[in-house]
Amino acid sequence: MNLVGWSRGGIIAREVARQRGDLVRQVITLGTPVRGGPTASSIGRMVSTSLGLSAQDLRKLQATRERAPIRVPITALYSKTDGVVAWRASIDDTNPDVEHIEVSGSHIGLGVNAQVYRIIAERLHSPRPAQSSP
C-alpha cells in the first residue's frame, strides 16, 4: 500500500511503515516534522507542554524511534513558508531512501496545492521498488 500523510498524518504514516514495512510500498509526507519531534512545530510545543513532557523526554522518545529505520521509499514534501512546521524539521537524514522536495505554500495550503497533487500523482504511479536495499 501507499501511505500519504499530511503533518501529523505523515508521522503516523512513517510509523506504520517503520513497524509494518512489509505492507507498505512507499510513504509520501506533506509538511511533516520528522526532526525535533513535537518541539519542531508551534502546535507540537503546546501539546508536549500540556502533556507535561520535557524537551529531554521528547529527545529520548525520538532517539528510541529512530533506532529502527524506515526501509521503504519516502518522499518528503516541505515548504520554507510553511508557517507551522519549521522546514528543516521536515528534512529526514536518518533513513536510507528519502527524496526531499520543496514546494511553495503554507502548511494549511499543502492540502489544496496543485503542485503537491502533481507530485503525489507522479509518485503513486512510479515504478519505485516496494523496499529499498538495507
Secondary structure, DSSP 8 states (H G I E B T S, - for coil): -EEEEETHHHHHHHHHHHH-GGG-SEEEEES---SSGGGGBHHHHHHHHHTT--HHHHHHHHHHHHTS---S-EEEEE-TT-SSB-GGGG---SSSSEEEEE--S-TGGGGG-HHHHHHHHHHHHS---SS---
